[in-house]
Amino acid sequence: SAMVWGYVSDTLGRRSILVWGCLSSGLVEVVAAISQSFTMLLVMRFASGFLFNGPFAVLISYLAELHRADIRARVILLSSFFFTLANTTLPLLAWAIITQDWEFTLFGGGMVLHSWNIFLLATAMVPLLTGLAAVCLPESPKFLMSRGRNDEALVILKKIYSWNTGRPPETYPITRLAQEKHPQRGRGLEALQGGVAQLSPLFRRPHAAWLLLICVAHVCCMFGANTVRLWYPQLAAMIGSEGNASLCSAIAPQPPADEVTDCTPIETDMLTYLQNAVVGAGSVLTYGIGGMLINRCGKKMVAGVCGVMGAVFVGLLPLVGSSSFPVVAIVTTALALTALCSASLSSIAVDLFPTSLRVMAMAVFLMSGRMGTISGTIVFPILIDFGCLPPFLTIAAALMATPPQWTIYMRERLQETSSRGYISS
């Protein structure tokens, strides 16, 4: 759905996608939460992800377009900080709800809600509340200017000025905006019909080369970061349930049994949830430090150093001792560094493309990251069969490959976009 949402947002606007995308995604998640079969749950969760993909990509571009260039990277890092808070609170919410032995029978037994249903209902409230909050937000002035709707953009800029300063909108010092685009196909179906011609430059030189470069870097980053993040809860549960002395002994392939034994489910205790909360909270401090460094050292330097350091810590995982503390510490540090690397890549990607192509480019950028995540989760269990070292060394190699792909060339591109006015747009 990345291409669809990027196309619609770059032709119809940011605000409408934020509002209707979040609301529709939340409603579908409510249906998924009360599902009574695996098929219904699978279909509704797929639909929810399809719908939420648009607002997620739009949000980064929307924030970038509402802030000036010198603080834009810090704003994107701040938004990633709130994602980290979500990753911290979600395991705690899961521990508070899923571990309960709840069962509610409704409609004479036609619907039975368990603790996991309640957990999904609780998480469905977030996109619903986000959609309602987005109703109060203005449209992006930069998008309106790119569509030739300068009068509407000026009205919104006056409102933002009034909100920020407390002064009347009439005192806004700017009375006229530069014409970026002649008014044409400004709304509705006409905008969609003209969108193909407007977005086609993204897939031609010079934009296509930079899009490919930043997407490959994001694939490598997400291959490493999200594979560790998604597999860690399972690894922690395996260590705790089997009483293994180390991480390697927990994931080592077991010899085939001569007799078929009954399947015994792994009971996830409170410690597993708390460990995941600690892993999520580890990025909070990192984002604070990254926000101070990014304007001093540059986005490229922060992303490169964090990618390399994250690879080093992932490579240390097979060497940890018998205590679970070093595992938690190393995973927390590695995920914090890779999260900062991903956020820095996002801020770079925003600056690489003009307003008319920005959401489509960010949608493709985020889609590439998800492809890296899917690839990592598929490859990791395959590599486990070859031993303890291959999966972690593969992840470390992917993270180590992230910076060299673009650090050599990105400075020239950022200077080029700055001279053309893209970064300030």
N, C-alpha and C positions, 0 to 999 in steps of 0.2 A: 504493500500500500504506500510505500515511501514516494514513488514517482507520482502517484495519483494525488496525494496530499500536497506535495511540493508544487505540482502544477496548479491545483486549485487555489492554494494560498498565494502564489505569485501572481495570480490573475484576479482573484476576488477579494483578497485582503487577509490580514492576520487575525483581527478580532473575531470575525465570524467563525473561523476555524477553531479558535480557542473556546468559544462559547458552546457551539453545537457539537464539536468533537468531544469535549469533556462530558457534556450532559448525556449525549447518546452513549458514550462509553460507560458512564456510570449506570445508566438504566440497563444496559446489556449485562453488566457485572451483577446487578441485583438479580436478574433472571438466572445467571450462572450460579449465584449463591443458593438459590432455592431449588436447583435442579435435583432430580431424583434418579438420574441415570448417568452413567459415565459418558454416553454419547452426547447427551444434552449439555453436560458440563464442558466437554471438549469443544463442541461447536460454539457455545457461547463465549468461552474463553478466547477462542480464535477470533471471533467477531469483535470482542472487546479490545484485543490487541490491535486488530486492524483499524478500529476507530480511534484508539488512543495514540497511535503512531503519528497522526497528523498534528495534534496539539503539542506533543512532545518536541517535534522538530520545529514547529512555529515559535515555541516559547523562547528558544535561544536567539532566533533572529529578531523576535519582537523586543527582547531585552537589549540586544545590540543596537537596534535602531532608535531606541529611546534614550540612549546615553552617548555622550561624546567620546571621541576616539581614545583620549588619554586615560579614561577610567573604564573603558569597555571590558578589557580583559579581567579586571578585578570584579566587575559585576557578574560576569559569567562564572568566575570562580565562586562568588558568593552564592549563586544559584546552585552550583554543585555542592556547596556546603549544606544546603537544605536537603539535597538528595541524600547526603550522608546522614543527616538526622533521621530521615525516613528509614535508611538501612539499619540505624541503631534502634529505633523504636519498634520496628516491625517484628523482630524476634521476641521482644518483650511482650508485645501484644499477642503474638502467637502463643507464648508460654502462658499468658493469663487466660486465654480462651481455649485453645486446642487441647490442653491437658485436662480440661474439665470433662467429666462424664455427663454431658448434657444430651437430652433427647426430648424434643418437643413434638407432639403429635397434633396435627391440624387437620381440619376438614374430615373428621371421622376416620383418620388413618390414611387419608389420601396423600398427605404430605408429612414427612418426618424430617425434622431439622436437627442435625447433630452439631457438635461444637465446631467442626470445620465449616459448616454452613454459616454459623454465626460469625466466624472469623472473616469469611468472604463478604458477608453483609457489611461488617465494620469497614473493611478496606474499600468497599464500593462507595461509601460515603465521601471519600476523598475526591474522586473526579466530579461527583455531583456538586459538592461545595465549591470546587475550583471553577466549574462552569458558571455557577451563580455569581461567584466573585468576578469572573471575567466580564459579566454583563456591565459592571461599573467601569471597566477600562475603556480608554479611547482607542480609536484606530491608530495605527502607526503613521505619524506624519510623513516619514520618509516614503512609505508605500504610496500614500496619496500623491505626493509630489512626483513619484515615478510614473504615476498614471495621469499626470497633468491636472490633478484636482488640487491646485494650490490654495484656492480660497478655503476649502474644507481643512486643509492642513494648517493654514494660518489660524483658523478658529481653535483647533485643538492645541496648537502651540501656546496660544493665549491662555487657554484653560490651565495647561500644565504650569505655565509661568505664574498664574494666580495661585494655584495650589502650593507651589514651592515657596513663594514669597509672601503670600497673604495680601498682595496688592490687587487692585482692580485689573481685569484683563485689558482694559483700554490703555493702560500704562505700558504695555509690552512695547519695547523699543523698536521692534522690526515691523514694518508696515507692508512689505512686499517680499515675496519669495522668488528665487531664481527659477526660471522655467526649465525643468529637466526634460519634459516630454510634452509634445503637443497633445491636447486633449483628443483622445480617440478610443473607442471601444472601452469606455470607462467603467461600465457596470454590467452585471448579469451575464446573459448568454453571449452578448457581443464581446465581453472580456474573455470568455472561455474560447470563443472562436478565434480570437486574435492571439491567444496565449501560446499556441504552438510556434508561431513565427518569433515571438518574443523570447521563448525559452530555448530555441534551437541553438543559439550561440554557446550555451553551456557545454554542448557535446561537440563543439568544433574548436579548433585552435584559436587562441592560446588557452582557453578555460579548460578544455578537456584534459590536457596534460597535467595541469595542477590539480584538477579534481581526482584524476587517477592516482596521483602521487599522495595526496592527503588521505585518500580512502585506503590505499594499501598500508599506510602507516597506522591508520585506525584499526584495520583488520588485525595487524600484528599486536597492537596494544590490547584490544579486547580479547583476542585469542588467549593472551596471557592472564589478563586481569580477571575476566569473568569466569574462565575455567577454574581458577583457584577459588574464586568466591562461591561459585555454584556447587563445587564438589566438596568444599570444606565441611559443611554440616554433615554430609554423609561420612566423611573421613573421621570427624570427631565422634560421631555415634559409633562407628566401627571400633575405634580405639577404646571407647568407654565400655562397650558391650562385651568385647572379647578380652579385655584386660591385657592388651598387647603392651609390650615394653617400649615400642617406638612406632613412628608413622610407617616405616617400611614394613615392619612385621604385620601391621594392620592391613595393608593393601597387598601383601604378597599373595600370589596365586596359590590356592590350596590344592593339594593333590586330590584327584577324583576319588570319591568314596566308593567302597565296594558295595555298600548297601544304601538304598534310598532312604533318607531320613525325612522326618516331617519338617515343614518349613516353620521356623520360629521367628516371628516378627521382632525387630529391634525396638526396644522401648527407649524412647528419647527422654532423658531426664532433664531437670532444670538446668544442669550445668552446660548442656549442649546449647540451649537457648541463650544463656548468659555469655558463653564464649562467642557466639555469633554477634551478640550486641556489642561486646568489647571490640570485635573485629571491625564492626561498622563505626564505632566511636573513635577508632584510631585515626580516621581521616580528618576529624574535626580540627585537631591541632595542625595537621599538615596543610589544610586549606588556609588556616590563619597565617602560617609562615609563607605559604605560596603567594598569598595576596600581597605581602610586603615585598617579596622578591621579584615578582613578575614584571613590575615597572622598572626595577633596578637592573635586573639581568636580562630581561626580555622573555617573551613567551617561548621562543625557540630553545633557548638555553634551559629554561625550567623543564620543558617537556623532554628534552634530550637527557638531562641528568637524571630525572626521575625514572625514565624508561630504563636506563642502564642500571641504576641502583635497585629498581624493582626486580630486574633480571638476576642480580647478584643474590638478593634475599630469597627468591624462589629457588635458585640453585642450591642454597644452603638447607632447604627443607629435608632432603634425604639424609642429612648428616646430623639431625637433632638427636638428643639423647632420649632417655626413657620418660622424662617428665612431660606432661602436656603443656606446661607453661612456656617452654621455648617454642613449641609449635604455634601456640596462640600469638606469641610475641612476633615471630617471624612472619606469619600470615598477615597479622595486623599491619606490620610495617610495609610488607610488599604490596598489599592492597591499597594502603594509603598513598604510596608513591605512584602506583599505576593509575589510581583515580585522579591524582593531580596531573599526571601525564595526559590522560584523556581530556580533562578539562582544558588544559593548555592547547591541545590539538583543536578542541572546539573553538576556542577564541581565535586561533590562527585561521581556521576554516571560514569563520564569519568575516574576517578581514579580506579574504582572498577574492570575494565575488561582489559585484554591484548589487544594489537593492532589488532590481528586477529578476535576478537569478538566485538570490540568497537562500530563500527557503527551499527551493528545489535542490540546490547544492547541499544544504544541511540535511535534507531528507535522504539524499544519496549517501552522504557522509555517515549518518546514523545507521542506515541500512547496511553499509559495509561493516560497521562495528558489530551489528547483530549477526552477520554472516561469520565473522570471526568467532563470536561466542558460540554459535551452533557448531562450527567446525571443531572448536576446542572441546566441547562437551562430548562430541562423537569420538574424537581421536584419543582423548584421555583414557577411557576404559580399554581401548584397543592396545595402547602402549603399556598399560599396567600388566598385561599378560606377558610382556617381555622383561619385566622386572621393575624394581623401584626407581632406578635412575632415569630410564627413557622418558617417562611423562614429564618429569620436572625439568630435565635438561631441554626438552623440546619447547616447553613454555618459556624457559629462560632464554633460549635462542630466539624465539619470536619477539620477546620484549627487547632483547639486545639489538635486533634488526630494525626496530622502530625508528630510532634517531637518524642513522646514516642515510635512510631513503630520502629524506627531505632537507636535512640540515645544510647540505652543500648548496642547494638551490633556492631554499625558501627566502633567504635574505634578499636576493635579487627580485623575487616576485613581490615581496612586501614593499620594497622600495618603489617598484613599478606601480602597484595599486595606490600607494600613497601619492605619487606624483600625478596620477590620473583622478584623484579625488575619491577613490572607492572607500578608503579607510574612514574618511570623514563623512561618508554618506550613510 
